[in-house]
Amino acid sequence: MEKDAKEKPGQRKDGTGDKDWQGGVGDNVNRSNKQPKAHIATFRGIPLKLHQSLKTIADDLGISPGELARYFLEKGLEQMDAGEEDIAPSFVPGGYTLYPQEKQNTASRTRRKGSKKSQQPRSYYGVPREVVRAVLEKSQSMGVTQGELARYLFERGIARFKAGELVLEPVPAQQIATLYPEDLGKA
């Protein structure tokens, strides 16, 4: 190639195109063989006790906390869409909330120093992006935060489970139990 000739997109100085390139050290040649990233849902405002309750119930059922979180989120959203779950956010200075009593209590208290463990984000592995997106859309339409809605759905799911209204029957799958056996063959 001459110095004056401009390179075309996808054309290298040696005259070969991107299609001819075999890859080198550090190049990701097998992009299709990459493992898909695990779905991770992260919510702010999930109290530590609630998080631990989810983990305890999941351990008792022999499933992952992420699967239990997914189940409670999906069931709660289904019930909201069907009109079985009536959620009325309350207005407080600064916006709407599902927990107005907590907002009033924290507003009247002076900010104290100490552990912020209860305010840390909580992550749940295995919750599909579609479910997280649905929680976000529903929370935005209600005017509350995504974390508040997730917290509410987790609390309602745990309460229904403990009351016997919600029966969870995990299906054993290759040494583990799951609430979603149809997802086992997907990669």
C-alpha contacts under 8 A as a table, 3 or more apart, distances in Angstrom:
res1	aa1	res2	aa2	distance
1	M	5	A	6.86
1	M	13	K	6.97
1	M	14	D	7.31
1	M	15	G	6.97
2	E	5	A	5.39
3	K	6	K	7.69
7	E	11	Q	5.94
7	E	12	R	6.98
7	E	13	K	7.12
8	K	11	Q	5.22
10	G	17	G	5.43
10	G	18	D	5.34
11	Q	15	G	6.29
11	Q	16	T	5.99
11	Q	17	G	4.45
11	Q	18	D	6.55
12	R	15	G	5.39
12	R	16	T	5.51
12	R	17	G	5.84
12	R	18	D	7.49
13	K	16	T	7.46
16	T	19	K	7.94
16	T	20	D	5.99
16	T	21	W	7.40
17	G	20	D	5.42
17	G	21	W	6.82
18	D	21	W	5.23
22	Q	29	V	7.78
23	G	27	D	5.60
23	G	28	N	7.54
23	G	29	V	6.12
24	G	27	D	5.43
28	N	31	R	5.98
30	N	33	N	5.34
30	N	34	K	6.92
31	R	34	K	5.41
35	Q	187	A	7.84
36	P	187	A	7.00
38	A	125	Y	6.82
38	A	126	G	6.39
39	H	125	Y	5.79
39	H	126	G	4.91
39	H	127	V	5.54
39	H	128	P	5.41
39	H	129	R	6.52
40	I	123	S	6.48
40	I	124	Y	5.64
40	I	125	Y	4.49
40	I	126	G	5.99
40	I	127	V	6.00
40	I	128	P	7.47
40	I	129	R	7.90
41	A	123	S	5.48
41	A	124	Y	5.15
41	A	125	Y	6.40
41	A	126	G	7.71
41	A	127	V	5.87
41	A	128	P	7.76
41	A	129	R	7.60
41	A	132	V	6.48
42	T	121	P	6.24
42	T	122	R	5.47
42	T	123	S	4.20
42	T	124	Y	6.35
43	F	46	I	6.70
43	F	121	P	5.40
43	F	122	R	5.45
43	F	123	S	6.51
43	F	146	Q	6.96
43	F	147	G	4.78
43	F	150	A	7.21
44	R	119	Q	6.80
44	R	120	Q	6.41
44	R	121	P	4.26
44	R	122	R	6.36
44	R	146	Q	7.86
44	R	147	G	4.89
44	R	148	E	7.81
45	G	118	S	7.36
45	G	119	Q	5.63
45	G	120	Q	7.12
45	G	121	P	6.65
45	G	147	G	5.40
45	G	148	E	6.37
45	G	151	R	7.17
46	I	50	L	6.63
46	I	51	H	6.58
46	I	118	S	7.28
46	I	119	Q	7.32
46	I	120	Q	7.90
46	I	121	P	7.06
46	I	122	R	6.48
46	I	147	G	6.66
46	I	148	E	7.57
46	I	150	A	7.79
46	I	151	R	5.54
47	P	50	L	5.31
47	P	51	H	6.28
47	P	118	S	5.10
47	P	119	Q	7.02
48	L	51	H	5.00
48	L	52	Q	6.09
48	L	117	K	7.11
48	L	118	S	5.33
49	K	52	Q	5.05
49	K	53	S	6.11
50	L	53	S	4.99
50	L	54	L	6.31
50	L	154	F	7.78
50	L	155	E	7.28
51	H	54	L	5.20
51	H	55	K	6.38
51	H	122	R	7.44
52	Q	55	K	4.99
52	Q	56	T	6.08
53	S	56	T	5.05
53	S	57	I	6.16
53	S	158	I	7.99
54	L	57	I	5.34
54	L	58	A	6.07
54	L	65	P	6.10
54	L	68	L	7.10
54	L	69	A	7.28
54	L	154	F	7.93
54	L	158	I	7.58
55	K	58	A	5.10
55	K	59	D	6.05
55	K	64	S	7.69
55	K	65	P	5.18
56	T	59	D	5.10
56	T	60	D	6.19
57	I	60	D	5.05
57	I	61	L	6.24
58	A	61	L	5.10
58	A	62	G	5.97
58	A	63	I	5.12
58	A	64	S	5.69
58	A	65	P	5.19
58	A	68	L	6.17
59	D	62	G	4.91
59	D	63	I	6.12
59	D	64	S	7.04
59	D	65	P	7.59
60	D	63	I	7.88
61	L	170	P	7.04
61	L	177	A	7.77
62	G	170	P	7.83
62	G	176	I	6.98
62	G	177	A	5.71
62	G	178	T	7.92
63	I	67	E	6.70
63	I	68	L	7.28
63	I	170	P	7.39
63	I	176	I	7.01
63	I	177	A	5.35
63	I	178	T	5.70
63	I	179	L	7.67
64	S	67	E	5.36
64	S	68	L	6.64
64	S	178	T	7.91
65	P	68	L	5.10
65	P	69	A	6.05
65	P	124	Y	6.62
65	P	125	Y	7.62
66	G	69	A	4.96
66	G	70	R	6.03
66	G	124	Y	4.46
66	G	125	Y	4.72
66	G	126	G	5.26
66	G	127	V	6.04
67	E	70	R	4.99
67	E	71	Y	6.13
67	E	125	Y	7.65
67	E	126	G	6.18
67	E	127	V	6.77
67	E	178	T	7.32
67	E	179	L	6.82
67	E	180	Y	7.95
68	L	71	Y	5.03
68	L	72	F	6.22
68	L	179	L	7.85
69	A	72	F	5.25
69	A	73	L	6.11
69	A	124	Y	6.95
69	A	127	V	7.34
69	A	154	F	6.91
70	R	73	L	5.15
70	R	74	E	6.03
70	R	126	G	7.51
70	R	127	V	5.22
70	R	128	P	7.81
70	R	131	V	7.41
71	Y	74	E	5.22
71	Y	75	K	5.97
71	Y	179	L	7.68
72	F	75	K	5.23
72	F	76	G	5.86
72	F	153	L	6.26
72	F	154	F	5.80
72	F	157	G	5.25
72	F	158	I	7.97
73	L	76	G	5.19
73	L	77	L	6.09
73	L	131	V	7.38
73	L	135	V	7.55
73	L	150	A	6.76
73	L	153	L	5.84
73	L	154	F	6.86
74	E	77	L	5.20
74	E	78	E	6.10
74	E	131	V	6.84
75	K	78	E	5.04
75	K	79	Q	6.18
75	K	157	G	7.94
76	G	79	Q	5.14
76	G	80	M	6.16
76	G	85	E	7.66
76	G	153	L	5.53
76	G	156	R	7.70
76	G	157	G	7.19
77	L	80	M	5.00
77	L	81	D	6.09
77	L	134	A	7.98
77	L	135	V	7.47
77	L	153	L	7.94
78	E	81	D	5.13
78	E	82	A	6.10
79	Q	82	A	5.02
79	Q	83	G	6.15
79	Q	84	E	5.00
79	Q	85	E	5.41
80	M	83	G	5.14
80	M	84	E	5.86
80	M	85	E	4.69
80	M	86	D	6.74
80	M	87	I	7.89
81	D	84	E	7.63
82	A	85	E	7.67
83	G	86	D	6.60
87	I	98	L	7.88
88	A	98	L	7.16
89	P	96	Y	5.80
89	P	97	T	5.18
89	P	98	L	4.77
89	P	99	Y	7.89
89	P	142	M	7.09
89	P	143	G	7.80
89	P	144	V	7.34
90	S	96	Y	5.36
90	S	97	T	5.38
90	S	98	L	6.24
90	S	99	Y	7.67
90	S	100	P	6.20
91	F	95	G	5.84
91	F	96	Y	4.41
91	F	97	T	6.44
91	F	100	P	7.59
92	V	95	G	5.63
92	V	96	Y	5.84
92	V	97	T	7.01
92	V	100	P	6.68
92	V	103	K	7.46
92	V	104	Q	7.90
95	G	143	G	7.35
95	G	144	V	7.59
96	Y	143	G	5.82
96	Y	144	V	5.54
97	T	100	P	5.83
97	T	103	K	7.92
97	T	143	G	7.75
97	T	144	V	5.52
97	T	145	T	7.78
97	T	148	E	7.48
98	L	144	V	7.25
98	L	148	E	6.74
98	L	149	L	7.60
98	L	152	Y	7.66
99	Y	102	E	5.58
99	Y	103	K	6.59
100	P	103	K	5.09
100	P	104	Q	6.26
101	Q	104	Q	5.26
101	Q	105	N	6.21
102	E	105	N	5.06
102	E	106	T	6.12
103	K	106	T	5.30
103	K	107	A	6.04
104	Q	107	A	5.11
104	Q	108	S	6.27
105	N	108	S	5.40
105	N	109	R	6.34
106	T	109	R	5.16
106	T	110	T	7.70
107	A	110	T	7.56
115	S	118	S	7.80
116	K	119	Q	5.26
116	K	120	Q	6.46
117	K	120	Q	5.34
124	Y	127	V	6.64
127	V	131	V	6.69
127	V	132	V	7.12
128	P	131	V	5.48
128	P	132	V	6.63
129	R	132	V	5.03
129	R	133	R	5.96
130	E	133	R	5.00
130	E	134	A	6.08
131	V	134	A	5.00
131	V	135	V	6.25
132	V	135	V	5.15
132	V	136	L	6.20
133	R	136	L	4.99
133	R	137	E	6.11
134	A	137	E	5.12
134	A	138	K	6.08
135	V	138	K	5.19
135	V	139	S	6.00
135	V	146	Q	6.40
135	V	149	L	7.18
135	V	150	A	7.09
136	L	139	S	5.13
136	L	140	Q	6.08
136	L	145	T	7.87
136	L	146	Q	5.27
137	E	140	Q	5.15
137	E	141	S	6.19
138	K	141	S	5.14
138	K	142	M	6.30
139	S	142	M	5.08
139	S	143	G	6.03
139	S	144	V	5.24
139	S	145	T	5.84
139	S	146	Q	5.35
139	S	149	L	6.06
140	Q	143	G	4.92
140	Q	144	V	6.15
140	Q	145	T	7.01
140	Q	146	Q	7.50
141	S	144	V	7.97
144	V	148	E	6.65
144	V	149	L	7.04
145	T	148	E	5.29
145	T	149	L	6.54
146	Q	149	L	5.31
146	Q	150	A	6.17
147	G	150	A	5.05
147	G	151	R	5.98
148	E	151	R	5.02
148	E	152	Y	6.13
149	L	152	Y	5.03
149	L	153	L	6.17
150	A	153	L	5.12
150	A	154	F	6.06
151	R	154	F	5.09
151	R	155	E	6.09
152	Y	155	E	5.14
152	Y	156	R	6.13
153	L	156	R	5.14
153	L	157	G	5.98
154	F	157	G	5.07
154	F	158	I	6.10
155	E	158	I	5.22
155	E	159	A	6.08
156	R	159	A	5.06
156	R	160	R	6.07
157	G	160	R	5.18
157	G	161	F	6.04
157	G	166	L	7.62
158	I	161	F	4.99
158	I	162	K	6.07
159	A	162	K	5.21
159	A	163	A	6.07
160	R	163	A	5.04
160	R	164	G	6.16
160	R	165	E	5.02
160	R	166	L	5.36
161	F	164	G	5.20
161	F	165	E	5.90
161	F	166	L	4.61
161	F	167	V	6.43
161	F	168	L	7.87
162	K	165	E	7.66
162	K	166	L	7.89
163	A	166	L	7.60
164	G	167	V	6.38
168	L	179	L	7.66
169	E	179	L	6.99
170	P	177	A	5.43
170	P	178	T	4.94
170	P	179	L	4.73
170	P	180	Y	7.97
171	V	177	A	5.28
171	V	178	T	5.35
171	V	179	L	6.28
171	V	180	Y	7.91
171	V	181	P	6.69
172	P	175	Q	6.83
172	P	176	I	5.64
172	P	177	A	4.09
172	P	178	T	6.34
173	A	176	I	5.09
173	A	177	A	5.38
173	A	178	T	6.68
173	A	181	P	7.33
174	Q	177	A	7.87
178	T	181	P	6.09
180	Y	183	D	5.69
180	Y	184	L	7.40
181	P	184	L	5.50
182	E	185	G	7.00
183	D	186	K	5.45
184	L	187	A	7.98
